[in-house]
Amino acid sequence: MSLRNKGWSKLARVMAIATAMMMAGGVVAQQCENPRVLRFSMVPTQDSLRELSYYKPILDLLTKNTGKKIEFYMPTSYSSVVEALLGKWVDFGILGPETYVIAKRKMPIVEVFGTYHRAKDGIQEEGPGYKAVLITKKGSKFTSIESLKGGVVALVDAASTSGGLIPEHVFPRQAKIPPLKQYFSRVVYAGGHDLSAIAVAEGKVDAGFVASHRFMETVNAGKVKLDDFNFLWYSPLIPQDPFVYRNTLCEDLRKKIADTFLTVDKTPEGQKYLQNVRSLRIVEMTDKDYDIVREVTK
């Protein structure tokens, strides 16, 4: 069994145990949770520690608004963030769209309350959505989808929406080609959007899938240059990564968390945070907004 499958098997066990506990205690009213320390996490990115520094202004603001210390839980994978939420090691965080849908289907205690409204930045459009993008190295022979037949393509993570789900299920249908593992000679997992882009730039793979906003973060970090790539395919619009919390937290605490994010553009600290993440504001989102991802997973 691959490490990826082991990770999801472990997640399935955690969800099963949590479900059994909820069913066993269902007849007794549960007290809401009001932890002394709030723990935050996010799905791993190309540089999680550096990205965490981007969040410092809003986490400081959240400390002021809730009166609670904020701690960060360092994830090892997409599934580890979900495990931490379900195991109550993490109270709120940022998931990928597919990761959220999987978690919500298994355990309804995970609840979305907002997402980024991104600023226009290169191939990233303005708004609360992004796209999966197929990239190749400019100057290579790979200038069309047809030229990639038999080549090597990099995905990001099996639990990544734009770097796994969409490439495997939407791209072949729209491009009118067989499944990826039949069309390409080899499909590899890069482990990050930046690593997928870098692998393409260095000629280690012939093509790669990335999220439009994560790709631009890699460009803005100076790891690759925008002009060094061909962009062969864009997916339909996908809702941005959801901000979530456990709905077992006390209602007034959930409201303070959500309000801090949703009004972040109204404060100097918040404006600094938004500049860091190249967004204009945080907008309210509901579970229904992620139905487009559910449709793909069917």
C-alpha positions as CSV (number, residue, x, y, z in Angstrom):
1,M,0.0,0.0,0.0
2,S,1.4,3.4,-0.9
3,L,2.0,6.1,1.7
4,R,-0.8,8.1,0.1
5,N,-3.3,5.3,0.6
6,K,-2.0,4.6,4.1
7,G,-2.7,8.2,5.0
8,W,-6.3,8.0,3.8
9,S,-6.8,4.7,5.5
10,K,-5.7,6.2,8.7
11,L,-8.1,9.1,8.1
12,A,-10.9,6.7,7.5
13,R,-10.2,5.0,10.8
14,V,-10.2,8.3,12.6
15,M,-13.5,9.3,11.0
16,A,-15.1,5.9,11.9
17,I,-14.0,6.2,15.6
18,A,-15.3,9.8,15.8
19,T,-18.6,8.8,14.2
20,A,-19.0,6.0,16.7
21,M,-18.3,8.3,19.6
22,M,-20.8,10.8,18.3
23,M,-23.5,8.1,17.9
24,A,-22.8,6.7,21.4
25,G,-23.1,10.1,23.0
26,G,-26.0,11.3,20.8
27,V,-28.6,10.8,23.6
28,V,-26.6,13.2,25.9
29,A,-26.5,16.9,25.1
30,Q,-22.9,17.8,24.4
31,Q,-21.5,21.0,26.0
32,C,-20.0,23.3,23.5
33,E,-16.2,23.6,23.5
34,N,-14.4,26.7,24.7
35,P,-10.7,25.9,24.6
36,R,-8.2,28.1,26.4
37,V,-5.9,27.9,23.3
38,L,-7.1,28.0,19.7
39,R,-5.1,25.8,17.3
40,F,-4.8,26.7,13.7
41,S,-3.6,24.7,10.7
42,M,-3.7,24.7,6.9
43,V,-3.1,22.3,4.1
44,P,0.6,22.1,3.3
45,T,1.9,24.6,0.7
46,Q,5.2,25.1,-1.0
47,D,6.6,26.8,2.1
48,S,4.2,26.4,5.0
49,L,6.4,28.2,7.5
50,R,6.8,31.2,5.3
51,E,3.1,31.3,4.5
52,L,2.3,31.1,8.2
53,S,4.2,34.4,8.6
54,Y,1.7,35.9,6.2
55,Y,-1.1,35.0,8.6
56,K,0.6,36.6,11.6
57,P,-1.4,39.9,11.4
58,I,-4.8,38.2,11.3
59,L,-3.8,35.7,14.0
60,D,-2.7,38.6,16.2
61,L,-6.1,40.2,15.5
62,L,-7.9,37.0,16.3
63,T,-6.0,36.8,19.7
64,K,-7.2,40.3,20.4
65,N,-10.8,39.6,19.4
66,T,-11.1,36.2,21.3
67,G,-8.7,36.8,24.2
68,K,-7.1,33.4,23.4
69,K,-3.6,32.4,22.5
70,I,-3.3,31.0,18.9
71,E,-1.0,28.0,18.2
72,F,-0.1,26.5,14.9
73,Y,-0.3,22.8,14.1
74,M,2.3,21.9,11.4
75,P,0.7,19.4,8.9
76,T,2.4,16.7,7.0
77,S,-0.2,16.1,4.4
78,Y,-3.7,17.3,3.3
79,S,-5.3,14.4,5.2
80,S,-3.3,15.2,8.4
81,V,-5.1,18.6,8.7
82,V,-8.5,16.8,8.6
83,E,-7.3,14.2,11.1
84,A,-6.3,17.0,13.4
85,L,-9.7,18.8,13.1
86,L,-11.6,15.5,13.7
87,G,-9.4,14.6,16.6
88,K,-9.8,18.1,18.1
89,W,-6.1,18.8,17.9
90,V,-7.0,21.7,15.6
91,D,-9.9,24.1,16.1
92,F,-9.9,26.1,12.8
93,G,-7.9,26.2,9.6
94,I,-7.8,26.1,5.8
95,L,-8.5,23.0,3.7
96,G,-8.4,22.3,0.0
97,P,-11.9,22.2,-1.6
98,E,-11.8,18.4,-2.2
99,T,-10.3,17.8,1.3
100,Y,-13.2,19.8,2.8
101,V,-15.8,17.9,0.8
102,I,-14.4,14.5,1.9
103,A,-14.2,15.6,5.6
104,K,-17.7,17.1,5.5
105,R,-19.2,14.0,4.0
106,K,-17.8,11.8,6.7
107,M,-18.0,14.2,9.7
108,P,-20.4,17.2,9.7
109,I,-18.6,18.9,12.5
110,V,-16.3,20.5,9.9
111,E,-18.0,23.7,8.8
112,V,-16.9,26.3,6.1
113,F,-17.4,30.0,6.8
114,G,-15.3,31.9,4.3
115,T,-12.7,32.0,1.6
116,Y,-10.4,34.4,-0.2
117,H,-11.5,36.9,-2.8
118,R,-8.2,37.0,-4.7
119,A,-6.8,40.0,-6.4
120,K,-5.9,39.7,-10.1
121,D,-2.3,38.3,-10.3
122,G,-0.9,37.0,-13.6
123,I,-2.9,33.9,-14.6
124,Q,-5.0,34.1,-11.3
125,E,-8.3,35.9,-11.9
126,E,-9.9,38.3,-9.4
127,G,-12.6,36.6,-7.3
128,P,-13.3,33.7,-4.9
129,G,-12.3,31.1,-7.4
130,Y,-9.2,29.7,-9.1
131,K,-8.4,27.2,-11.9
132,A,-6.4,24.1,-12.4
133,V,-3.8,24.7,-15.1
134,L,-1.7,22.4,-17.3
135,I,1.7,23.8,-17.9
136,T,4.7,22.9,-20.0
137,K,8.2,24.4,-20.5
138,K,8.4,27.1,-23.1
139,G,10.8,26.2,-25.8
140,S,10.1,22.5,-25.4
141,K,8.3,20.4,-28.0
142,F,5.3,20.2,-25.7
143,T,3.1,22.9,-27.1
144,S,-0.2,21.1,-27.3
145,I,-2.1,18.4,-25.4
146,E,-1.6,16.1,-28.4
147,S,2.2,16.5,-28.2
148,L,2.1,15.2,-24.6
149,K,0.9,11.8,-25.4
150,G,3.3,9.2,-23.9
151,G,5.0,11.9,-21.8
152,V,5.5,12.3,-18.1
153,V,3.0,14.5,-16.1
154,A,3.2,15.7,-12.6
155,L,0.2,15.9,-10.3
156,V,0.4,17.5,-6.8
157,D,-1.4,15.3,-4.3
158,A,-4.2,12.8,-4.5
159,A,-6.2,15.0,-2.1
160,S,-5.5,18.2,-4.0
161,T,-8.5,19.5,-6.0
162,S,-6.6,21.3,-8.7
163,G,-3.5,19.0,-8.5
164,G,-5.3,15.7,-8.3
165,L,-9.1,15.6,-8.6
166,I,-9.7,17.9,-11.5
167,P,-6.7,16.6,-13.6
168,E,-7.8,13.0,-13.2
169,H,-11.6,13.5,-13.7
170,V,-12.3,16.7,-15.6
171,F,-9.3,17.2,-17.8
172,P,-9.5,13.9,-19.8
173,R,-13.2,14.4,-20.4
174,Q,-12.7,18.0,-21.7
175,A,-9.6,17.2,-23.7
176,K,-11.3,14.1,-25.1
177,I,-8.4,11.8,-24.2
178,P,-8.2,8.5,-22.2
179,P,-7.5,8.5,-18.4
180,L,-4.2,10.1,-17.5
181,K,-2.4,6.8,-16.7
182,Q,-3.3,5.5,-20.2
183,Y,-2.5,8.8,-22.1
184,F,0.8,9.5,-20.3
185,S,3.7,7.0,-19.9
186,R,4.1,8.0,-16.3
187,V,2.1,10.0,-13.7
188,V,4.0,11.3,-10.7
189,Y,3.1,13.2,-7.5
190,A,5.2,16.3,-7.0
191,G,4.0,16.9,-3.4
192,G,3.4,20.6,-3.9
193,H,2.2,23.1,-6.5
194,D,5.6,24.8,-6.5
195,L,7.4,21.5,-6.9
196,S,5.2,20.6,-9.9
197,A,6.1,24.0,-11.5
198,I,9.8,23.6,-10.7
199,A,9.9,20.1,-12.1
200,V,8.4,21.4,-15.4
201,A,10.8,24.3,-15.5
202,E,13.8,22.0,-14.9
203,G,12.7,19.5,-17.5
204,K,12.2,16.7,-14.9
205,V,8.7,16.2,-16.2
206,D,7.1,17.1,-19.5
207,A,4.0,18.8,-18.0
208,G,2.4,19.5,-14.7
209,F,-0.9,20.5,-13.1
210,V,-0.9,23.5,-10.7
211,A,-3.5,25.8,-9.1
212,S,-3.5,29.2,-10.7
213,H,-3.0,31.1,-7.4
214,R,-0.4,28.6,-6.1
215,F,1.5,28.9,-9.4
216,M,1.6,32.7,-9.1
217,E,2.8,32.4,-5.5
218,T,5.7,30.3,-6.9
219,V,6.4,33.0,-9.5
220,N,6.2,35.8,-6.9
221,A,8.6,33.9,-4.7
222,G,11.1,34.0,-7.5
223,K,11.2,30.2,-7.9
224,V,10.1,30.2,-11.5
225,K,9.4,32.9,-14.2
226,L,5.9,33.3,-15.7
227,D,7.4,33.7,-19.2
228,D,9.1,30.3,-19.0
229,F,5.8,28.4,-19.4
230,N,3.1,27.4,-21.9
231,F,-0.4,27.2,-20.5
232,L,-2.2,24.4,-22.4
233,W,-5.5,24.0,-20.5
234,Y,-7.5,25.8,-17.8
235,S,-10.2,24.1,-15.8
236,P,-13.6,25.5,-15.0
237,L,-13.6,27.9,-12.0
238,I,-13.1,26.1,-8.6
239,P,-14.1,27.8,-5.3
240,Q,-11.1,28.9,-3.3
241,D,-9.7,27.0,-0.3
242,P,-12.3,27.1,2.5
243,F,-11.7,28.6,6.0
244,V,-13.3,26.1,8.4
245,Y,-13.9,25.5,12.1
246,R,-15.4,22.7,14.1
247,N,-19.0,23.5,14.8
248,T,-18.7,21.9,18.2
249,L,-17.0,25.2,19.4
250,C,-19.2,27.5,21.3
251,E,-21.4,29.7,19.1
252,D,-20.0,33.0,20.3
253,L,-16.4,31.8,19.7
254,R,-17.3,30.6,16.2
255,K,-18.8,34.0,15.5
256,K,-15.7,35.8,16.7
257,I,-13.5,33.6,14.5
258,A,-15.7,34.1,11.4
259,D,-16.2,37.9,12.0
260,T,-12.4,38.4,12.4
261,F,-11.8,36.9,8.9
262,L,-14.9,38.3,7.2
263,T,-14.2,41.9,8.3
264,V,-10.4,41.7,8.0
265,D,-10.3,44.3,5.2
266,K,-11.6,46.9,7.7
267,T,-8.4,47.1,9.8
268,P,-4.8,48.1,9.1
269,E,-3.6,44.7,10.4
270,G,-6.1,43.0,8.2
271,Q,-5.0,45.0,5.1
272,K,-1.5,43.9,5.7
273,Y,-2.6,40.2,5.9
274,L,-4.6,40.6,2.7
275,Q,-1.6,42.1,0.9
276,N,0.5,39.2,2.1
277,V,-1.9,36.6,0.5
278,R,-2.7,38.8,-2.5
279,S,-6.4,39.0,-1.8
280,L,-8.9,41.9,-1.6
281,R,-11.0,40.5,1.2
282,I,-12.4,37.4,2.8
283,V,-16.0,36.5,1.6
284,E,-18.6,34.3,3.3
285,M,-19.0,30.8,1.9
286,T,-21.4,28.0,2.7
287,D,-21.3,24.3,2.2
288,K,-23.5,24.6,-0.9
289,D,-20.8,26.6,-2.6
290,Y,-18.7,23.5,-2.8
291,D,-21.3,21.4,-4.6
292,I,-19.3,21.8,-7.8
293,V,-16.5,19.8,-6.2
294,R,-19.0,17.1,-5.1
295,E,-20.3,16.8,-8.6
296,V,-16.8,16.1,-9.8
297,T,-16.1,13.5,-7.1
298,K,-19.2,11.5,-8.2
